[in-house]
Amino acid sequence: MVEEAARETVPRGIGSAKGRVIDFQPLSGTSESPPRRISGIGEFDRVTGGGLVAGSALLIGGDPGIGKSTLLLQVTALLSKGGKCAYISGEEAIDQVRLRASRLGLEKAAVDLAAATSVRDILTTLEQNRYDVVVIDSIQTMYLDTLDSAPGTVAQVRASSQELIRVAKKRGTCLLIVGHVTKDGQIAGPRVLEHMVDTVLYFEGDRGHSFRILRAVKNRFGATDEIGVFEMAGQGLQEVTNPSELFLAQRQQNVSGSAVFAGMEGTRPVLVEIQALVAPSPLGTPRRAVIGWDSGRLSMVLAVLEARCGVAIGPNDVYLNVAGGLKISEPAADLAVAAALVSALSGEPVPAEMVICGEIGLSGEVRAVPQMEQRLKEAGKLGFGRALAPAPAKAAKAQPNGGLKLTEVRHLKDILPLLTKED
């Protein structure tokens, strides 16, 4: 047996040909801020980070009929006043798009319409005509004739998006792509599609309510987790400049099981009502129903109330709802949920002029939450006079309370005297 050294091999496709030397740049250099295209719709511009950037690609997903095409048609019509815009639909005929534009009062906008699904034809058109903004509705209907698979498949969606984004960045065109979603609410197609684009927006809403929420989950040119609130009206989507008033418009006071949570969505403070109902359960296993919040986090709050505070909720059904259809993900809502649960169990209403926020730990401690000043300032604007919030950490400086009477809570037990009836 003779030992031989393995030959050094190169990855297939590179061969012996050498490439060019990459030109590195220092990190300490300065770059100009990219110019923005302002649509004039404040909520849309807020979510995109201050407007659309030339050469950027945006992916917008949402449930069928939620208003994606309506929103993009309104944005395109407004942007056409300062640039050349095209709306390419693969799902609707030109007459259908014109009918929607007429219903929205946008029939006189200088927008070029086309009904096409061939990516080759679209790229040839974009190469010959310079457009500032192009809308593709939707990417699941586009296809490349070099692939044998049907439109909407993983290969077609990936390849079509890559070609469209490549040409858009080369020409400096802002590309708005509409994407279908699955039954779980995620954008259909390969996950790499969200990595390829610069911004990913989700258009959310409940069909039982008139408002819609545009949420940014990825943005290379702005803050993530920013939201814009719209209301569906006869003339299309109308922006809501103060969503807290909308979410609290139908709130009833002096009702047990209701608490107002001072939350943050990106850089915007939002006040929403959290409703809880605790009722005797006829079942062997009590029911836990949650709308707008994490069911696992509700189970944790219930466990802490029972183990650390002695509040017996076990044999009862628990129903939790975020009024208005808004979905809350931040842990700062723990204290407001706990207050609503204790209020529903005792029958003692939470004071109507009080807002609540705070994170609960497994030992029952109430932890500080970020951006407390903005939360309390928003509550003061809406007429609230009291706040139930955690005490600031020892290393943190005392923050302004926005003119509210602040009740500091260090442990979950501290809220029980406020929300239980005196004998």
Buried (B, 14 or more C-beta within 10 A) or exposed (E): EEEEEEEEEEEEEEEEEEEEEEEEEEEEEEEEEBEBBBBBBEBBBBBBBBBBBBBBBBBBBBBEEBBBBBBBBBBBBBBBEEBBBBBBBBBBEEEEBBEBBEEBEBEEBEBBBBBBBBBEEBBEBBEEEEBBBBBBBBBBBBBBEEBEEEBBBBBBBBBBBBBBBEBBBEBEBBBBBBBBBEEEEEBBBBEEBBEBBBBBBBBBBBEEBBBBBBBBBBBEBBBBBBBBBBBBEEEBBBBBEEBBEBBBEEBEEEEBBBBBBBBBBBEBBBBBBBBBBBEEBEEEEBEEEBBBBBEEBBEBBBEBBEEBBEBEBEEBBBBBBBBBBBBBEBBBBBBBBBBBBBBBBBEBBBBBBBBBBBBBBEEBBBBBBEBBEBBBBBBBBBEBBBBBBBBEEEEEEEBEBBBBEBBEBEBBBBBBEBBBEEE
